[in-house]
Amino acid sequence: MISKRIIPCLDVRDGKLTKGIKFKGNVDIGDPVEAAREYYEQGADEIVFYDITASSDKRDIMIDVVRRVAETIFIPFSVGGGIRNLEDMRKVILAGAEKVSVNSAAVLKPGIISQGARAFGSQCVVLGMDVKKVEVSGQTPSGYEIVIEGGRKHTGIDALWWAREAENLGAGEICLNSIDADGMQDGYEINLTALISENVHIPVIASGGAGKPEHLAAVLTTGKADAALIASMVHYRNYTILQIKNYLSDQNIQTRMLW
């Protein structure tokens, strides 16, 4: 059985760890480098780092913060936000990231996915998908739409179509974030996660909505996710990663344990 991965997410704004609800009302809550070290020591399987305003501000990602995090942890590290071209991807990888997440740029210029896959391998290219529930229509038959630029711009692109297209272009993994569930701590968007997981052949990371270990158990089983992204429940110290993994183990969900 393949172990499910538990992945803390570090949203970073102006070099500080931040957290919002439904992509709004962000407040600074700490130092991303210290948080990365703490989660690594607790047994995180990977760390995800998003520079959440790089795309909307049309600026480069904060490479110095990426480098400091990479020097602190010894597990896979994925970085996204402000990645616009192959050179940006190369800078992030040279700074210590194992994976690069492309989101807005991939929607605007899908060729960045295939370029990155050819240059660094599909395993390095993660498609970030920010998704909002909408009315079912001819344009969005799945009932889910892709939104870019940190939740600020609707695209009219159907989420299921885009997931399949990105896989065909060479993406090696999908990080699927529900804007509607983001920061609410009421549980992941199970239907969305299962829809995407069942229709692609690459790993899907569920994101948005985790508030307690039961939510992870649901998305990793019913939602068929390969991994679960967490933020609020560990940032606010409601749970440790070890507590989450022990709960999942009790539910017969296999994760990687440190001992």
Order of alpha helices (4+ residues) and beta strands (2+ residues): beta-beta-beta-alpha-beta-alpha-alpha-beta-alpha-beta-alpha-alpha-beta-beta-beta-alpha-beta-alpha-beta-alpha-beta-alpha-alpha
